[in-house]
Amino acid sequence: MNLPPIVTREAWLEARKALLEEEKAFTRAKDRLNALRRQLPMVEVTADYTFEGPDGRVELGELFEGRAQLIVYHFMFDPSWDQGCPGCTFLVDNIGKLDRLHEGNTSLALVSRAPLEKLERYREERGWSLPWYSSYGSEFNYDFHVTIDHSRGPQQYNYRPARDPSNDWDGSSIELPGHSVFLRDGDRIFHTYSTYQRGADLLLTAYNYLDLTPLGRQEPFEEEWNRRAAAGELSRRDRVGAPHGASGRIRE
Amino acid sequence: MQHPLPAIVSAEEWQAALEAFLVKEKAHTRARDALNAERRRLPMVKVEKEYTFQGADGPATLVDLFEGRRQLIIYHFMYGPDDEEACSGCSMFVDNMGHPAHLHARDTSRVLVSSGQIEKLMAFKQRMGWSVPWYSCYGSDFNRDFGVLTDEGEGFALSVLLHDGEDVYRTYFTRGRGVEYLGSNWSFLDVTPYGRQETWEDSPPGWPQSEPYVWWRYHDSYTT
């Protein structure tokens, strides 16, 4: 097995402290990014969406469970499937207890397009307890760009035109992952934010743990970064994330 | 609601604002990839000393904590011999730990180590309903040698170790906000319009905020 270089405690400390400077700069960059997110405007949700939940039919407002903010994870579960998406399953396995989110006046719920019985069965199998609603028969998934169906005209995913799913598989539509955030003010509901794909990276705690280990996530996309780090090709800009700095050449 | 709201705009305007912001988020994700690549190139130090821990099943060595896997992540949980209560921030951190199977699939174990006596740790673990392995380093030099116990007292921290044959190496150590990415609670609140609702955050005027560190409770002790 290939090992990192073995050095003295003093040499390790020197290398560790050099990385710490970069890590701190990155944390501050995240603080600035989060501050910008809190300045985003929002859009009123005017469509009526109904969902099927364990206690019967509910509207979007009820998913807040009385709290001011709601995070929906769009869990990929096509009505024709018997099992939920493995990647989404990984994501949900990473969700901890919700008490502290609730203390922050924030609810978290899963929404999928499969009928409720399928969701309930799968939830029981996985031993999960978080709220899961079915948007079967509703426009919710289409309006929030997580069910892509080109028969409904040009489709967007992650703020770009979406590929036609019929190129990839024989279904007429495809489910895709994402998080959407809502704010409630009395009876009015607003959509504040949606993020897709690697936007959920920070919510995947197992990845964040593996990122701290010498072997990392052990995924192929890391190789290019390894190579560039080894060749001394990473600039400070690459590491700290100047807003318009790094290009999308490594991983979407 | 007594707090102000973000600006309410049309779907088109919102989409444009979000797309401009997305460019910055993507740059941030790539920057993290680059930072992580550098971390994977850090050197490491051999652990020369023998340490004995107490676990649920009796005494254990540092190698035992790896449970046969190649990598080990230790969260240094603040619960010392004289502490009447476990640290509430550390408890929130453990509440955010997901199912360990995904880490195990990458040959990586995750455990807690505290300097309090094992009986105390086990009692609190049961109350919290946690399943993560928890070891006591009571009476050993472990916390001092690993920089967790200093003259200022005991802190929370995270250590990463690698195991090769009989040898164990320290590869990484972090504390303070270095563990922030592992607390998914913060990450979830970060995507909401009101954020973590803490006073240090740069938010629009009037946003709900309270002091950090003090609003956390044990998950069975919130009133809301």
HADDOCK unambig.tbl for C-alpha pairs under 7 A between the chains (distance, minus, plus):
assign (segid A and resid 4 and name CA) (segid B and resid 41 and name CA) 6.66 0.50 0.50
assign (segid A and resid 4 and name CA) (segid B and resid 42 and name CA) 6.82 0.50 0.50
assign (segid A and resid 4 and name CA) (segid B and resid 43 and name CA) 5.25 0.50 0.50
assign (segid A and resid 4 and name CA) (segid B and resid 44 and name CA) 6.36 0.50 0.50
assign (segid A and resid 5 and name CA) (segid B and resid 43 and name CA) 4.77 0.50 0.50
assign (segid A and resid 5 and name CA) (segid B and resid 44 and name CA) 6.27 0.50 0.50
assign (segid A and resid 6 and name CA) (segid B and resid 43 and name CA) 5.81 0.50 0.50
assign (segid A and resid 6 and name CA) (segid B and resid 44 and name CA) 5.02 0.50 0.50
assign (segid A and resid 6 and name CA) (segid B and resid 45 and name CA) 5.64 0.50 0.50
assign (segid A and resid 7 and name CA) (segid B and resid 43 and name CA) 6.37 0.50 0.50
assign (segid A and resid 7 and name CA) (segid B and resid 44 and name CA) 5.94 0.50 0.50
assign (segid A and resid 7 and name CA) (segid B and resid 45 and name CA) 5.50 0.50 0.50
assign (segid A and resid 8 and name CA) (segid B and resid 45 and name CA) 5.86 0.50 0.50
assign (segid A and resid 9 and name CA) (segid B and resid 45 and name CA) 5.81 0.50 0.50
assign (segid A and resid 12 and name CA) (segid B and resid 43 and name CA) 5.94 0.50 0.50
assign (segid A and resid 12 and name CA) (segid B and resid 44 and name CA) 6.10 0.50 0.50
assign (segid A and resid 12 and name CA) (segid B and resid 45 and name CA) 6.72 0.50 0.50
assign (segid A and resid 15 and name CA) (segid B and resid 42 and name CA) 6.58 0.50 0.50
assign (segid A and resid 16 and name CA) (segid B and resid 42 and name CA) 7.00 0.50 0.50
assign (segid A and resid 34 and name CA) (segid B and resid 190 and name CA) 6.20 0.50 0.50
assign (segid A and resid 35 and name CA) (segid B and resid 202 and name CA) 5.53 0.50 0.50
assign (segid A and resid 35 and name CA) (segid B and resid 203 and name CA) 5.96 0.50 0.50
assign (segid A and resid 37 and name CA) (segid B and resid 193 and name CA) 6.94 0.50 0.50
assign (segid A and resid 38 and name CA) (segid B and resid 193 and name CA) 4.77 0.50 0.50
assign (segid A and resid 38 and name CA) (segid B and resid 194 and name CA) 6.31 0.50 0.50
assign (segid A and resid 38 and name CA) (segid B and resid 195 and name CA) 6.73 0.50 0.50
assign (segid A and resid 38 and name CA) (segid B and resid 203 and name CA) 6.29 0.50 0.50
assign (segid A and resid 39 and name CA) (segid B and resid 6 and name CA) 6.85 0.50 0.50
assign (segid A and resid 39 and name CA) (segid B and resid 204 and name CA) 6.68 0.50 0.50
assign (segid A and resid 40 and name CA) (segid B and resid 6 and name CA) 6.79 0.50 0.50
assign (segid A and resid 40 and name CA) (segid B and resid 17 and name CA) 6.87 0.50 0.50
assign (segid A and resid 41 and name CA) (segid B and resid 6 and name CA) 5.22 0.50 0.50
assign (segid A and resid 41 and name CA) (segid B and resid 7 and name CA) 4.56 0.50 0.50
assign (segid A and resid 41 and name CA) (segid B and resid 8 and name CA) 5.79 0.50 0.50
assign (segid A and resid 41 and name CA) (segid B and resid 9 and name CA) 6.42 0.50 0.50
assign (segid A and resid 41 and name CA) (segid B and resid 14 and name CA) 6.12 0.50 0.50
assign (segid A and resid 42 and name CA) (segid B and resid 6 and name CA) 6.29 0.50 0.50
assign (segid A and resid 42 and name CA) (segid B and resid 7 and name CA) 6.12 0.50 0.50
assign (segid A and resid 42 and name CA) (segid B and resid 8 and name CA) 5.00 0.50 0.50
assign (segid A and resid 42 and name CA) (segid B and resid 9 and name CA) 5.97 0.50 0.50
assign (segid A and resid 42 and name CA) (segid B and resid 14 and name CA) 6.12 0.50 0.50
assign (segid A and resid 43 and name CA) (segid B and resid 8 and name CA) 5.56 0.50 0.50
assign (segid A and resid 43 and name CA) (segid B and resid 9 and name CA) 5.44 0.50 0.50
assign (segid A and resid 43 and name CA) (segid B and resid 10 and name CA) 5.90 0.50 0.50
assign (segid A and resid 43 and name CA) (segid B and resid 11 and name CA) 5.79 0.50 0.50
assign (segid A and resid 43 and name CA) (segid B and resid 14 and name CA) 6.63 0.50 0.50
assign (segid A and resid 44 and name CA) (segid B and resid 8 and name CA) 6.96 0.50 0.50
assign (segid A and resid 93 and name CA) (segid B and resid 98 and name CA) 5.45 0.50 0.50
assign (segid A and resid 93 and name CA) (segid B and resid 99 and name CA) 5.37 0.50 0.50
assign (segid A and resid 94 and name CA) (segid B and resid 97 and name CA) 6.70 0.50 0.50
assign (segid A and resid 94 and name CA) (segid B and resid 98 and name CA) 3.94 0.50 0.50
assign (segid A and resid 94 and name CA) (segid B and resid 99 and name CA) 6.21 0.50 0.50
assign (segid A and resid 95 and name CA) (segid B and resid 96 and name CA) 6.59 0.50 0.50
assign (segid A and resid 95 and name CA) (segid B and resid 98 and name CA) 5.80 0.50 0.50
assign (segid A and resid 96 and name CA) (segid B and resid 95 and name CA) 5.41 0.50 0.50
assign (segid A and resid 96 and name CA) (segid B and resid 96 and name CA) 4.09 0.50 0.50
assign (segid A and resid 96 and name CA) (segid B and resid 97 and name CA) 5.80 0.50 0.50
assign (segid A and resid 96 and name CA) (segid B and resid 98 and name CA) 5.71 0.50 0.50
assign (segid A and resid 97 and name CA) (segid B and resid 95 and name CA) 5.51 0.50 0.50
assign (segid A and resid 97 and name CA) (segid B and resid 96 and name CA) 6.34 0.50 0.50
assign (segid A and resid 99 and name CA) (segid B and resid 219 and name CA) 5.71 0.50 0.50
assign (segid A and resid 100 and name CA) (segid B and resid 185 and name CA) 6.96 0.50 0.50
assign (segid A and resid 101 and name CA) (segid B and resid 185 and name CA) 6.34 0.50 0.50
assign (segid A and resid 103 and name CA) (segid B and resid 224 and name CA) 6.37 0.50 0.50
assign (segid A and resid 159 and name CA) (segid B and resid 19 and name CA) 6.68 0.50 0.50
assign (segid A and resid 181 and name CA) (segid B and resid 192 and name CA) 6.26 0.50 0.50
assign (segid A and resid 185 and name CA) (segid B and resid 1 and name CA) 6.01 0.50 0.50
assign (segid A and resid 186 and name CA) (segid B and resid 1 and name CA) 6.98 0.50 0.50
assign (segid A and resid 192 and name CA) (segid B and resid 193 and name CA) 6.78 0.50 0.50
assign (segid A and resid 202 and name CA) (segid B and resid 181 and name CA) 6.47 0.50 0.50
assign (segid A and resid 202 and name CA) (segid B and resid 187 and name CA) 6.28 0.50 0.50
assign (segid A and resid 203 and name CA) (segid B and resid 184 and name CA) 5.57 0.50 0.50
assign (segid A and resid 203 and name CA) (segid B and resid 187 and name CA) 6.04 0.50 0.50
assign (segid A and resid 203 and name CA) (segid B and resid 188 and name CA) 6.84 0.50 0.50
assign (segid A and resid 205 and name CA) (segid B and resid 98 and name CA) 6.98 0.50 0.50
assign (segid A and resid 205 and name CA) (segid B and resid 182 and name CA) 5.53 0.50 0.50
assign (segid A and resid 205 and name CA) (segid B and resid 184 and name CA) 6.35 0.50 0.50
assign (segid A and resid 206 and name CA) (segid B and resid 102 and name CA) 6.59 0.50 0.50
assign (segid A and resid 206 and name CA) (segid B and resid 103 and name CA) 6.13 0.50 0.50
assign (segid A and resid 208 and name CA) (segid B and resid 181 and name CA) 6.13 0.50 0.50
assign (segid A and resid 208 and name CA) (segid B and resid 182 and name CA) 5.91 0.50 0.50
assign (segid A and resid 209 and name CA) (segid B and resid 182 and name CA) 6.44 0.50 0.50
assign (segid A and resid 211 and name CA) (segid B and resid 36 and name CA) 6.01 0.50 0.50
assign (segid A and resid 213 and name CA) (segid B and resid 40 and name CA) 6.97 0.50 0.50
assign (segid A and resid 213 and name CA) (segid B and resid 160 and name CA) 6.22 0.50 0.50
assign (segid A and resid 214 and name CA) (segid B and resid 39 and name CA) 6.99 0.50 0.50
assign (segid A and resid 214 and name CA) (segid B and resid 40 and name CA) 4.57 0.50 0.50
assign (segid A and resid 214 and name CA) (segid B and resid 171 and name CA) 6.81 0.50 0.50
assign (segid A and resid 215 and name CA) (segid B and resid 40 and name CA) 6.39 0.50 0.50
assign (segid A and resid 216 and name CA) (segid B and resid 40 and name CA) 6.63 0.50 0.50
assign (segid A and resid 225 and name CA) (segid B and resid 34 and name CA) 6.05 0.50 0.50
assign (segid A and resid 225 and name CA) (segid B and resid 37 and name CA) 5.56 0.50 0.50
assign (segid A and resid 226 and name CA) (segid B and resid 37 and name CA) 5.30 0.50 0.50
assign (segid A and resid 229 and name CA) (segid B and resid 37 and name CA) 6.33 0.50 0.50
assign (segid A and resid 229 and name CA) (segid B and resid 38 and name CA) 6.03 0.50 0.50
assign (segid A and resid 238 and name CA) (segid B and resid 31 and name CA) 5.21 0.50 0.50
assign (segid A and resid 238 and name CA) (segid B and resid 34 and name CA) 6.30 0.50 0.50
assign (segid A and resid 239 and name CA) (segid B and resid 31 and name CA) 4.54 0.50 0.50
assign (segid A and resid 239 and name CA) (segid B and resid 32 and name CA) 6.63 0.50 0.50
assign (segid A and resid 239 and name CA) (segid B and resid 34 and name CA) 5.35 0.50 0.50
assign (segid A and resid 239 and name CA) (segid B and resid 35 and name CA) 5.24 0.50 0.50
assign (segid A and resid 240 and name CA) (segid B and resid 31 and name CA) 5.56 0.50 0.50
assign (segid A and resid 241 and name CA) (segid B and resid 27 and name CA) 5.41 0.50 0.50
assign (segid A and resid 241 and name CA) (segid B and resid 28 and name CA) 4.89 0.50 0.50
assign (segid A and resid 241 and name CA) (segid B and resid 31 and name CA) 4.67 0.50 0.50
assign (segid A and resid 242 and name CA) (segid B and resid 27 and name CA) 6.95 0.50 0.50
assign (segid A and resid 243 and name CA) (segid B and resid 24 and name CA) 4.63 0.50 0.50
assign (segid A and resid 243 and name CA) (segid B and resid 27 and name CA) 5.71 0.50 0.50
assign (segid A and resid 244 and name CA) (segid B and resid 24 and name CA) 6.52 0.50 0.50
assign (segid A and resid 244 and name CA) (segid B and resid 27 and name CA) 6.52 0.50 0.50
assign (segid A and resid 245 and name CA) (segid B and resid 27 and name CA) 6.30 0.50 0.50
assign (segid A and resid 246 and name CA) (segid B and resid 27 and name CA) 5.42 0.50 0.50
assign (segid A and resid 246 and name CA) (segid B and resid 30 and name CA) 6.45 0.50 0.50
